[in-house]
Amino acid sequence: MKALKKMLALVAACVTVLAMGTIAFAAGTGSITITPPEGTQSGTTNTYKIYKVFDADGNGSAISYKLSKGTTLEAPMSTYFDVDTAGNVTVKDTAKDEKGELTAEAIAAIAGYVTEDDLVKTVTSTGTTAAVADGLANGYYYITTSTGSAVTIDSTNPNAKVNDKNVVPTVDKKITAVDTGSFDENGKKALAQVGTKVTYTATVQLGKGSKNVVFHDTMGTGLQYNNDAAVTGVEGYTIETTPAEGDTLTIKFADGTTGTATITYSATITSDALQTEPAKNTAKVSYGNNPGTTSEPSSTEVYNAKFTVTKQDGDKKPLADAGFVVKKTVDGADKYYKLENNVVSWVDSIDDATEYKSDANGAVTAFTGLADGTYTLVEKTVPAGYNKAADSTFTVTAHDYTEGNLVQTATVTNNAGTELPSTGGIGTTIFYVLGAVLVIGAGVVLVARKRMSR
């Protein structure tokens, strides 16, 4: 009997809970200190409920147990524990696995045995700061937690130290493809053309004790979800047809699901004004029984660029009615920019391109929604009385999200059509001089011939 009592103390000291809670001891008037799971956010609260299963007598090294209610144990508790006529409780071999720890079935039996009448204390932890339940009478205790379904006993008698072994789920979201544009190596930022698709991959790690784990994704202004989410790596999940409030995409995982869930989905860029305010996208997972308990969020940003033009004449005064288009080389051929319904496309003919003209202030509507690349500004419509301006190029550099790269400008000058290039030429004077010389020469020849004829 004595050996069995020591065995029970050893089992309880090493027990790993696989169901709703676990067992801890308090010998004499002692305490139970519970350390929250690693990775718990600083503002997250976890609630621990402590239920008394059996009474106990202990001296700091040995401990014995007695029924604290009733005189017998009924199934399923009787499958795992024996009670003698004096009410002493011992553990059966059927309660232990090959490691000498309580089985999940034995833990489940204890969970069904205790009631709210057996609840002796509720304590709360914040962040990773431990929760302490002190002033506990001698006893064998069952602990539930709001973080999930797994708790581990480290040591007991007289003071128990418990590590909450629930694994806080994590999420890492990345941009993994862009139809037109580029994205960073870490997948957190992209520079993409408006109207094209961005593909995301979110990796959710689900560990021991997972409970009420829900994936939430929220897409900000400038992104339209394509309703194409797919999950691989785990079973037991539901993609909600109606997302939770505030979500763009909601996925629920079945309790107890473990492993790496890979979620792939995409969005279309709907804004061409993402130069200084990118389209943000945030994913997180909620878990446990406390509403609002979430993992660290993971976010991405999508940008696009624009090019603005100011038109002036040779005297640096604003010049109206100059029309511009933008072109780039695609697969070795010139293509022209066209923006329609916030979708940029590249057309074959300059006549089909989007043309913006300068106003009375010389301002030209910006060419927006651009990805990284090298572009050419072409003056298509030349104001009357002026020469066509030379083409100019500008480059939007990949992985550069500074305003200087994403908002580029140029001032284009048109000279009057009667002027020759300002490179030291003598203008029209030479034509007058040559004309006068020819006229005088012709007169001299005519006079000479008349004299010779006489």
Legacy VTK file of the C-alpha trace (Angstrom):
# vtk DataFile Version 3.0
C-alpha trace
ASCII
DATASET POLYDATA
POINTS 454 float
0.000 0.000 0.000
2.821 2.389 0.915
4.538 1.703 -2.381
1.340 2.425 -4.277
0.932 5.744 -2.472
4.452 6.793 -3.467
3.708 5.718 -7.029
0.627 7.943 -7.068
2.701 10.926 -5.931
5.283 10.283 -8.656
2.640 9.911 -11.370
0.893 13.106 -10.357
4.180 14.990 -10.347
4.945 14.056 -13.953
1.460 14.012 -15.459
0.821 15.548 -18.885
-2.769 16.468 -19.527
-4.203 15.700 -22.944
-7.805 16.688 -22.254
-9.424 19.594 -20.415
-6.961 20.052 -17.600
-4.493 18.351 -15.286
-3.796 17.293 -11.753
-1.665 19.136 -9.168
-0.949 18.570 -5.515
-0.938 20.858 -2.525
0.409 19.374 0.689
-0.277 21.081 4.005
-1.339 24.610 3.264
0.455 25.232 0.052
0.247 26.895 -3.339
0.123 26.181 -7.052
2.090 28.466 -9.368
1.016 28.334 -13.007
3.265 29.679 -15.777
1.373 30.675 -18.977
2.408 29.298 -22.381
5.447 30.701 -24.109
4.472 33.248 -26.747
1.495 34.655 -24.837
1.096 38.333 -25.726
1.694 40.917 -23.015
-1.930 42.008 -22.731
-3.468 38.535 -22.940
-5.171 37.162 -19.818
-5.494 33.437 -19.059
-7.923 32.089 -16.497
-7.155 28.960 -14.468
-9.780 27.121 -12.417
-8.591 24.797 -9.637
-10.810 21.900 -8.537
-10.159 19.686 -5.530
-10.333 15.983 -6.434
-9.136 14.282 -3.210
-8.082 15.312 0.280
-4.412 14.756 1.135
-1.967 14.478 4.010
1.674 15.292 3.286
4.969 16.081 4.948
6.828 17.592 1.990
8.166 14.289 0.701
5.348 11.739 1.086
1.636 12.198 0.616
-1.537 10.105 0.993
-5.029 10.669 -0.354
-8.597 10.232 0.873
-11.995 10.741 -0.648
-13.261 14.233 -0.011
-16.830 13.433 -1.033
-18.870 10.242 -0.826
-17.633 6.817 0.258
-17.039 5.106 -3.093
-15.958 5.812 -6.639
-18.172 4.858 -9.542
-17.174 4.240 -13.150
-15.264 5.570 -14.923
-13.242 6.741 -11.867
-13.371 3.222 -10.374
-11.541 1.990 -13.488
-8.494 4.028 -12.544
-8.579 4.436 -8.738
-9.195 2.113 -5.757
-10.785 3.119 -2.456
-10.479 1.006 0.708
-12.964 0.868 3.572
-11.165 3.737 5.314
-11.524 5.981 2.238
-7.861 5.829 1.228
-7.322 6.325 -2.516
-4.724 4.522 -4.604
-4.070 4.522 -8.336
-4.517 1.440 -10.538
-2.132 0.374 -13.268
-4.936 0.998 -15.759
-4.542 4.746 -15.068
-0.935 4.804 -16.288
0.665 4.634 -19.694
4.016 3.050 -20.550
5.799 6.141 -19.186
4.044 5.879 -15.841
1.940 8.981 -16.556
-1.803 9.269 -16.282
-3.546 8.353 -19.520
-5.853 10.670 -21.396
-8.741 8.395 -20.371
-7.857 8.705 -16.671
-7.651 12.505 -16.999
-11.016 12.538 -18.764
-12.507 10.491 -15.938
-11.270 13.038 -13.392
-12.650 15.874 -15.516
-16.074 14.237 -15.359
-15.777 13.522 -11.657
-15.272 17.093 -10.441
-18.145 19.580 -10.392
-18.490 23.288 -9.768
-18.909 22.417 -6.082
-15.286 21.230 -6.144
-13.974 24.559 -7.504
-11.783 26.046 -4.782
-10.024 28.914 -6.534
-9.838 30.848 -9.821
-6.661 32.735 -10.711
-5.693 34.835 -13.708
-2.359 35.471 -15.397
-1.514 38.398 -17.655
1.001 37.941 -20.426
3.726 35.541 -19.337
3.483 36.485 -15.649
2.662 33.419 -13.557
-0.634 33.021 -11.732
-0.407 31.920 -8.089
-3.120 30.116 -6.133
-2.082 30.114 -2.483
-3.674 29.120 0.812
-4.788 25.779 -0.629
-5.566 22.949 1.750
-3.902 19.569 1.354
-5.285 17.991 -1.774
-5.077 16.474 -5.198
-6.149 19.176 -7.706
-7.455 19.325 -11.226
-6.724 22.524 -13.190
-8.484 23.814 -16.270
-7.196 26.641 -18.434
-8.697 29.083 -20.897
-5.701 28.837 -23.235
-6.429 25.348 -24.521
-6.544 21.787 -23.282
-3.044 20.859 -22.082
-1.327 21.579 -18.745
1.694 19.863 -17.204
2.614 19.233 -13.552
6.258 19.940 -12.760
6.541 19.327 -9.023
4.382 19.226 -5.885
4.288 18.743 -2.161
4.064 21.178 -0.612
4.059 23.761 -3.440
3.186 22.809 -7.012
4.697 24.465 -10.056
2.699 24.035 -13.233
3.711 24.953 -16.763
0.770 25.584 -19.048
1.768 23.339 -21.933
-0.789 24.639 -24.370
1.025 25.863 -27.465
0.049 29.358 -28.543
-0.741 29.150 -32.265
1.262 31.420 -34.546
0.723 32.821 -38.025
3.187 34.116 -40.601
1.747 35.716 -43.713
3.776 36.447 -46.845
3.334 37.679 -50.396
4.440 34.781 -52.598
3.514 35.961 -56.119
2.679 39.156 -58.005
1.292 39.098 -61.537
2.936 42.392 -62.547
5.546 43.801 -60.220
7.915 42.538 -57.553
7.920 41.519 -53.889
10.595 41.434 -51.213
12.474 38.303 -50.213
10.747 38.235 -46.817
7.351 38.534 -48.509
6.207 41.515 -46.465
6.104 44.205 -49.180
5.328 44.340 -52.896
5.333 46.936 -55.656
2.574 45.904 -58.035
0.491 47.233 -60.898
-3.121 48.175 -60.237
-5.633 45.636 -61.553
-3.309 42.645 -61.180
-3.300 39.778 -58.667
-1.242 39.342 -55.519
-0.961 35.842 -54.021
-0.546 35.302 -50.282
0.553 32.302 -48.237
-0.206 32.188 -44.513
1.415 29.512 -42.344
-0.416 28.641 -39.116
1.370 26.528 -36.517
-1.066 24.524 -34.388
0.435 22.776 -31.368
-0.525 20.764 -28.340
-3.823 21.625 -26.740
-5.215 23.615 -29.684
-8.729 24.790 -28.923
-11.059 27.246 -30.639
-8.298 28.198 -33.094
-9.611 30.566 -35.772
-7.650 32.201 -38.596
-8.652 35.796 -39.368
-7.523 37.815 -42.379
-8.461 41.443 -42.954
-7.752 43.163 -46.263
-7.589 46.928 -46.245
-8.691 49.472 -48.834
-7.106 48.806 -52.209
-7.448 45.003 -52.171
-10.326 42.795 -53.318
-10.298 39.221 -52.044
-10.708 36.692 -54.869
-12.567 34.127 -52.712
-10.055 31.395 -53.541
-8.641 30.235 -50.179
-7.217 26.700 -49.994
-5.816 24.902 -46.928
-3.208 22.137 -46.960
-1.180 20.333 -44.309
-3.941 19.593 -41.797
-7.438 18.172 -41.660
-10.351 19.410 -39.628
-11.012 22.965 -40.776
-13.878 25.027 -42.151
-13.598 28.018 -44.498
-16.509 30.157 -43.363
-18.856 31.268 -46.134
-19.756 34.284 -44.000
-16.585 35.700 -42.420
-16.581 36.920 -38.840
-17.239 40.602 -38.256
-14.265 42.640 -39.443
-12.769 39.701 -41.366
-12.256 39.277 -45.077
-11.472 35.575 -44.613
-12.262 33.350 -41.602
-11.097 29.734 -41.184
-11.955 27.612 -38.122
-9.849 24.628 -37.045
-11.209 21.641 -35.164
-10.116 21.329 -31.533
-7.014 19.211 -31.119
-5.726 19.910 -34.635
-1.941 19.968 -34.690
0.634 20.569 -37.387
1.331 23.249 -39.984
-1.645 24.614 -41.887
-0.719 26.358 -45.148
-3.369 28.766 -46.409
-3.072 30.119 -49.958
-5.315 32.875 -51.335
-5.163 35.995 -53.492
-6.450 39.521 -53.948
-6.740 41.956 -56.842
-5.260 45.441 -56.448
-8.097 47.926 -56.847
-6.385 51.219 -56.029
-3.880 53.215 -58.068
-3.147 55.523 -55.137
-0.836 53.315 -53.090
2.303 55.428 -53.170
2.551 56.708 -49.586
-0.394 54.777 -48.082
-0.064 51.107 -49.096
-2.836 48.523 -49.162
-2.348 46.693 -45.872
-3.359 43.135 -45.140
-3.244 41.561 -41.657
-3.649 37.954 -40.508
-3.921 36.607 -36.958
-5.310 33.609 -35.085
-7.573 33.617 -32.049
-7.582 30.695 -29.652
-8.736 29.366 -26.280
-11.853 30.237 -24.293
-11.153 33.921 -23.660
-12.736 36.155 -26.323
-10.160 38.368 -27.971
-7.151 36.176 -27.170
-5.025 36.251 -30.317
-1.564 35.491 -31.573
0.880 38.109 -32.768
-0.537 39.475 -36.059
1.362 39.202 -39.347
0.965 41.938 -41.982
1.898 42.732 -45.576
1.873 45.920 -47.675
1.303 46.528 -51.385
2.421 49.713 -53.159
2.275 51.152 -56.665
3.938 54.158 -58.299
2.960 57.242 -60.307
4.610 59.663 -62.698
3.590 63.317 -63.002
4.402 65.820 -65.783
4.518 69.611 -65.886
4.509 71.338 -69.298
6.186 74.669 -70.075
7.394 76.714 -73.035
10.875 78.028 -73.729
10.270 80.955 -71.382
9.314 78.543 -68.586
5.702 79.596 -68.734
2.880 77.010 -68.422
1.901 75.497 -71.745
-1.509 73.971 -72.313
-2.809 71.340 -74.766
0.282 69.122 -74.890
-0.759 65.459 -74.814
1.357 62.634 -73.373
1.341 58.844 -73.323
3.612 56.329 -71.598
5.131 53.262 -73.200
7.328 50.369 -72.132
8.909 47.381 -73.782
7.075 44.093 -73.247
8.591 40.942 -74.746
10.637 43.058 -77.150
7.709 45.153 -78.418
6.545 48.674 -77.552
3.323 48.707 -75.535
1.331 51.725 -74.400
-0.236 52.502 -71.022
-4.002 52.356 -70.723
-5.905 52.928 -67.461
-9.551 51.969 -67.396
-11.696 51.167 -64.328
-8.585 51.138 -62.148
-6.966 48.467 -64.287
-3.718 49.160 -66.116
-3.181 47.332 -69.401
-0.556 47.689 -72.127
-1.930 48.069 -75.665
-0.230 47.747 -79.030
-1.322 51.028 -80.631
-0.540 54.523 -79.422
-4.003 55.516 -80.627
-5.557 53.208 -78.026
-3.376 54.488 -75.199
-4.521 56.720 -72.344
-3.455 60.280 -73.237
-3.332 63.064 -70.686
-3.128 66.720 -71.766
-1.678 69.697 -69.949
-4.086 72.287 -68.584
-3.729 76.062 -68.459
-1.308 75.669 -65.563
0.820 73.191 -67.497
-0.254 70.347 -65.208
-0.752 66.872 -66.673
-2.839 64.155 -64.988
-0.501 61.635 -63.328
0.145 58.198 -64.812
-0.731 56.006 -61.815
-0.879 52.381 -60.707
2.582 51.500 -62.034
4.781 48.585 -60.981
8.553 48.689 -61.005
10.212 48.991 -64.414
11.556 51.455 -67.005
9.063 53.628 -68.869
9.193 56.193 -71.693
7.195 59.424 -71.746
6.089 60.334 -75.282
4.528 63.631 -76.377
1.725 62.527 -78.674
-0.075 65.859 -79.170
2.128 68.908 -79.791
0.664 72.388 -79.151
0.275 74.478 -82.287
3.337 76.558 -83.085
5.729 74.403 -81.055
8.214 71.645 -81.754
7.675 68.143 -80.356
9.590 67.488 -77.122
12.098 64.667 -77.063
11.049 61.391 -75.412
12.244 60.913 -71.836
12.564 57.820 -69.647
11.985 57.191 -65.960
12.590 54.108 -63.819
10.640 52.801 -60.829
13.076 50.699 -58.819
11.987 47.404 -57.257
12.112 47.068 -53.435
12.333 50.836 -52.987
9.239 52.108 -51.151
10.391 55.663 -50.589
8.265 58.527 -51.841
11.088 59.659 -54.110
10.879 56.398 -56.027
7.103 55.945 -55.978
6.195 59.553 -56.831
8.341 60.738 -59.732
8.042 64.028 -61.652
9.350 65.641 -64.836
9.166 69.080 -66.428
8.955 68.992 -70.224
9.770 72.077 -72.341
8.487 72.886 -75.841
10.270 75.479 -77.947
8.397 77.629 -80.439
8.332 76.156 -83.934
10.033 79.213 -85.597
13.065 78.925 -83.420
16.089 76.900 -84.368
17.847 74.766 -81.730
19.571 76.876 -79.093
23.043 75.505 -79.867
24.753 78.665 -81.262
22.973 78.766 -84.681
22.546 82.151 -86.449
18.841 81.797 -86.975
17.209 83.043 -90.217
19.754 85.851 -90.881
21.862 83.686 -93.163
18.954 83.130 -95.503
18.449 86.914 -95.935
22.170 87.483 -96.547
22.395 84.706 -99.119
19.301 85.996 -100.883
20.727 89.524 -101.116
24.055 88.243 -102.460
22.264 86.234 -105.156
20.178 89.246 -106.226
23.214 91.559 -106.396
25.200 88.922 -108.280
22.448 88.502 -110.831
22.374 92.301 -111.379
26.135 92.442 -111.914
26.012 89.624 -114.476
23.176 91.352 -116.353
25.059 94.707 -116.567
28.252 92.942 -117.691
26.509 91.161 -120.546
24.919 94.380 -121.844
28.316 96.121 -121.937
29.905 93.220 -123.742
27.133 93.159 -126.321
27.729 96.847 -127.148
LINES 1 455
454 0 1 2 3 4 5 6 7 8 9 10 11 12 13 14 15 16 17 18 19 20 21 22 23 24 25 26 27 28 29 30 31 32 33 34 35 36 37 38 39 40 41 42 43 44 45 46 47 48 49 50 51 52 53 54 55 56 57 58 59 60 61 62 63 64 65 66 67 68 69 70 71 72 73 74 75 76 77 78 79 80 81 82 83 84 85 86 87 88 89 90 91 92 93 94 95 96 97 98 99 100 101 102 103 104 105 106 107 108 109 110 111 112 113 114 115 116 117 118 119 120 121 122 123 124 125 126 127 128 129 130 131 132 133 134 135 136 137 138 139 140 141 142 143 144 145 146 147 148 149 150 151 152 153 154 155 156 157 158 159 160 161 162 163 164 165 166 167 168 169 170 171 172 173 174 175 176 177 178 179 180 181 182 183 184 185 186 187 188 189 190 191 192 193 194 195 196 197 198 199 200 201 202 203 204 205 206 207 208 209 210 211 212 213 214 215 216 217 218 219 220 221 222 223 224 225 226 227 228 229 230 231 232 233 234 235 236 237 238 239 240 241 242 243 244 245 246 247 248 249 250 251 252 253 254 255 256 257 258 259 260 261 262 263 264 265 266 267 268 269 270 271 272 273 274 275 276 277 278 279 280 281 282 283 284 285 286 287 288 289 290 291 292 293 294 295 296 297 298 299 300 301 302 303 304 305 306 307 308 309 310 311 312 313 314 315 316 317 318 319 320 321 322 323 324 325 326 327 328 329 330 331 332 333 334 335 336 337 338 339 340 341 342 343 344 345 346 347 348 349 350 351 352 353 354 355 356 357 358 359 360 361 362 363 364 365 366 367 368 369 370 371 372 373 374 375 376 377 378 379 380 381 382 383 384 385 386 387 388 389 390 391 392 393 394 395 396 397 398 399 400 401 402 403 404 405 406 407 408 409 410 411 412 413 414 415 416 417 418 419 420 421 422 423 424 425 426 427 428 429 430 431 432 433 434 435 436 437 438 439 440 441 442 443 444 445 446 447 448 449 450 451 452 453
